[in-house]
Amino acid sequence: MDKQLSDFYNGKRVLITGNTGFKGSWLSLVLFHFGAKIVGYSQKENIHNTFSKDTIEHTGLIQEYGEITNKFLLEKIIEEYQPEVIFHLAAQPLVSKSYKIPFETMNTNAFGTLTLLEILRSYDKNCSLIFVTSDNCYDLREKKEEYTEEDLLGGYDPYSLSKAFQEQLFKLYYENYFRKKDNIRCCSLRSGNLIGGGDFAISRIIPDLVSDLNHNKDIILRNPNAVRPWMFVLDTIHAYLLASITISNSKEFSGQSFNIGPQKKDLKTVNELVNLFIKYYTSSEQSKIIHQNQPQFEESNYIFLSTKKIREILKWQEKYTITESVEETAKWYTEYYKDKKHIVNYTLTFIETYFKK
């Protein structure tokens, strides 16, 4: 598998939108590991931590800054660097924040996507587009046992609706434009809740938990019994890489959507995840877990994604169980707060180990 990825990505021109975020930083390091020529495009004000900054410096990627909705600038960058693969990650990624800034969320997630798709509509070079969304694109009010790629899209909060809108725009452009031209191949990937080192977003479970533990604060769980399809960040990025190879090699799978998620045996409640993380991260017993049982906004209590399609077509499978994922995440944050200057080298060593597993 390591050879397949290096053979494909070595020397490949790759554009990552949203490269300074949690997933974008990991993806940048993985592509650097495989020898890709990387261009990153993101908002400058989104670089909040040492990990993102040092990733840019260490990989030597070409960093461009701007709004994802800036068609003139983004089109200029695509024409200049002529990417052979585009990973579209740029997004406002938080449900809680979307309630406070609904316009900005819809503008970035939906109209940012529309901007990129419209540019590619007239792009005449060969390019594969990996279009990253989320399990929140589904109408989660249906309370299904598992969500398949054919299920109804929808959303009852600004973030979820923006993700559904992204998927609809992707399908619209594929059916009416990209299907007819062989040079643009694309697919969307809908991932579950990602965990891994390098996530510093406020109001996400692991970053909030790390902050509380580091400051000996009580841990408030607003929905402790909620079940989520927790997924290790590298397992998810592995799926992105395989998707790009698959659609580049075969037009048959262009226009498809794929769920990424764990097997049912690896599902955990919020409370179970938190206790598992504490086990590996700290021996301190000063922080107490408090069950609030009062969600700040409407959210589903159970989400499970069917991953039969991605396992059969892309031959993808996760390398880490939920327990291993949590343990490696805890180790990463321990290393980060021990010596931030060496965290990129630590991460690259782990990436090398991961792809040899």
N, C-alpha and C positions, 0 to 999 in steps of 0.2 A: 504493500500500500504506500509506503514511504517513497518507493521508486516511481510508482504511477503518478503521484502528486508532484514530485520534483521534475519528472520528465515533462509534465504538462505546464507547470508554472515557471520553471526556470527561464528567465529572460522575457516572460510575458509582461506586456504593458497592462497594468491594472489600475483602475480608478476606484477609490473607496469614498463614498459620500458619508459624512458622519464618522470620519476615521478617528477623531479624538475622544469618542465616547468609550464606554465599557467594552462593548463588542468590537468596535472599530480598532481599539488599541491592540486587543488580542489578535484580530485578523491581520493587522499590519505586521505584527511580529511573526505570525505563522507564514505569511507570504514572503517576508524577508528570509525566513528559514529556508524556504523553497526556491529562493533566488529570483523572485519577481521584481519588476521595475514598478514601483508604487507611486501613485499620485494621490494625495489626500485632499479632500475638499470639505471644509467645515467652518462653523462660526468661530472666530478667534476667542470670543468671550466664553466658549464652552470648555476651554482648557483650564481645569481647576486643580489638578493634582500633579505630583511629580511623575507618576507612572505615564500619563499621556505625554507630558513634555519630553521625558527621557526616551520614550518610544520613537517620537519623531526624530530626535537627534541621533539615536543609536542606529536606526534603520536607514537614515539618509534619504528618506522618502521626500519627494517634492511636495511641499505643503502650500496649498492655495486656500485663501480665506474668503468667505462670502456667504450670502443667504442662498439656501437651496431654491428659493423662488426667483433668484436673479437670473433670468433666462439669458440675457446678453453675456454675462460673465461665465456662466456654466457652459454655454455653447462655445464660447471662445476657448475655454480650457479643454473641452472634448475635442475640438478641431485641432488644437495645438499638440496635444499629447496622444491623440488617436488610440484610446484604450481598446484592448482586445477583450477585456472582461471588465464589467462594472458591477460592484457590490453596492447596492443602494440601501444604506443603513440610516441616513440622515432622518431624524425624527425628534419630536417632543415625546419622550418615552414613558411619562408618568401619568397614571390615572388620576391620582390626587391633584396634581398640578393642572390637569386639563380642566377641572372644575373652576379653577381660579383664572385661567387664561384660555377660554374656549376658542376665541378667535385665532390666537397665535397657534394653538394646537392644530386646528383645522387647516390653517394657512400653511404651516410647515409640513404636516403629514400628508394632506390631500393635495394642495396646490403645488407643494414642492415636488411631489410625485408627478403631477400633471406636467410640470415644467420639464422634468427629465424625459418623460415619455414623448413629449412634443418635439424636443430636440432630436431624439433618436428616430423619430418618424421620418426625418429627412437626412439622417446620417447614412453615408454610402459606404462605410468601411465595415468589415466583419466584426461583430461584437456580440458577446453573450452578456445578458443582464440578469443578475441574481437579485431578486426583488424580495426584501426581508420585511415581513409583517409579524403578526402575533396571533396567539390563540384568541385574543380579544376581538378578532374580526368576526367571530361567530356570534349569532344571537344566543347568548348564554342563558336567556330566560326560558329556553326550551327544556332545561334540566335533563339533558340526555345522558345516557350511560357513557357514551363516548361520541366524540365529534369527528366525523369524516370530512374529507375535502369537498364532498357534495352537499354538505349541510348548509342551512340558511345562514346568510351573513347578516349582521346587524349590530346594534349597540345602543345602550341606554345611558351612556356617559360620553362626553366629547371625545375622549381618547379612543374608546372602542368604536364609535361611529367613524372616526377618522381612519381607523384601520380597515374597516369594512369598505369605506369609500376608496381607499388605496387599492384594495383588491378588485373592486369594480372597475376602476380606471385601468388597471393592468389588463383585465379581460377585454375591456372595450378596445384598447389599443392593439392588443394581440389579434383579436378577431377581425378588426377592420383594416389594420395596417401591416403588422409584423408577420402575420400568417402568409401574406402575399409576397413578401420579400425574404429571400433566403439569408441575407446578411445579418439580420437581427434575430437572435434566438434568446428566449427568456423563460423564466419560471419564477413562481413565488414560493417562499418557504415560510410557514407559520409555526413559530417556535413557542414552547411553553415558557415558564418562568425560569430565567437563567440565574445560575449562581456561579461564583468564581471570584478569585481575587481581582482587584482593580475596579470594582464597582463602588463608587463613592456618591451615588445619587441619594438624595434625601427622600425619605418615605418609601424606601425599598427595604425588605426584611433584613438582609445580611448587612448592608452598610449601617442601618439604624442599630442593629444588634451589636456590631463591632464598636460603634460609638458609645453605646450604653455600657458595655463591658469595660471599655477603656477608662470610662469616667465613673465607674461603680454606681451607675444609675439604675433605678428600677426599669425592668423591661415590660413595656405595656403592649399587650397583644390585643388588637381590636377585634380580631376574628380568629381565635386560636384553633377552632375546629375545621376551618376551611381547608380543603384538599386542593393542592395545585400540582401540575405536572412539572416539578422541579427538574432542571436539566443543566448539566455541567457545560460551561461556556465552550470548552474545546470540542465536546461532542457535537454541539450545535454548529460550530465553525467547520468542523469536518464535513458535515452535511452540505454546507454552502459550497465547499470546494468540490465535492463529488457532483453536486448539481451542475456546476459550471462545466465540468468535464463531460458529463452525460449529454447536455444539450449541445455542446460544441461538436460532439461526435455523432449526434443523431438528431435530426430535425423532428423526429417522431414525438419527442418528449417536450418540445418547445410549447409554451402556452399552458403547461401543467402547473398545478399547485400541490405542495407536499407539506404534511404535518411533520413536525419534529417533536418528539417527546419520549418519556421513559416508558418502560413496560409497567403493567399494572402493579406488579409486586413492589415497585420502587416508589409508589405514591406515598406521600407523607402529609400529615396535617401541619399547619403552621407551628403548633405547639411541639410536635415531634421533631420538626426541623430545627427549631430553636434549641431544644435540649440536646440534640445531637451535635450542633455546632459548639455549644458551651463545653461539652465533653472534650472536644479536641482543641479548643481555643484557649481556655483558661481554667485554672483550678480555684480561682477566686469564688467565694460564695457570698460576696457582698451584694451582688446584684440579685434582686428578686424578680420572679416572673409574675406579672399581674394580668389575669384574664379580664379584659374589659367587656368582651361580648357585646360591644356596641360599635358596629362598623360605622365609619365616618361618612360612608356613602354606600349606595346599593351595590352589592357584589355577589357573585355566585358562590355557593358553599362547596361546590364540587365541579372540578374541570378535569376531564381526561380526554386526551387526543388519540384517535386511532392512527397508528403509524405503519399499518400494513403496507400501504402504497410505497412509502419511501424505502422500506426494508426490501421489498420485492424488486422495485425498479432501479434504485440507486445502489442497492446492496449495502446500505448503510446500517450500522448498528453501534450503539453506545459502547464505549470502552470502559466506562466507570459506573459502578452502582451508585445509588444515592449516598450510601455511607462513605464510599471512597471519594465522591465528589465533595461532600461536606468536609471531610478530613483534609483534602488538598486545598480547599478554600481557606480553611482555618490556618493551615501552614503558610499560605501566601500572605495573609494579613499579619501573621506573627513575624515573618521575614521583613515585610514592608516597614513595620514600626520599629524593627530592630535596626535596619539600615536601608533607608530609602534609596541611597545612591546605587545600590547593587541590585535593585529589584528587577530591572530589565534583564540583566544577566541570569538571575535566578529563574525568571519566567522563560527565557530562551532555552535554558537547560531542561526545564520541565517540558517544554514543547517538543524538544528532541526526544525525550524519554517517552512522551505520549505517543508519538507517531511511530515509534519502534515497538510499541506494546502489541 
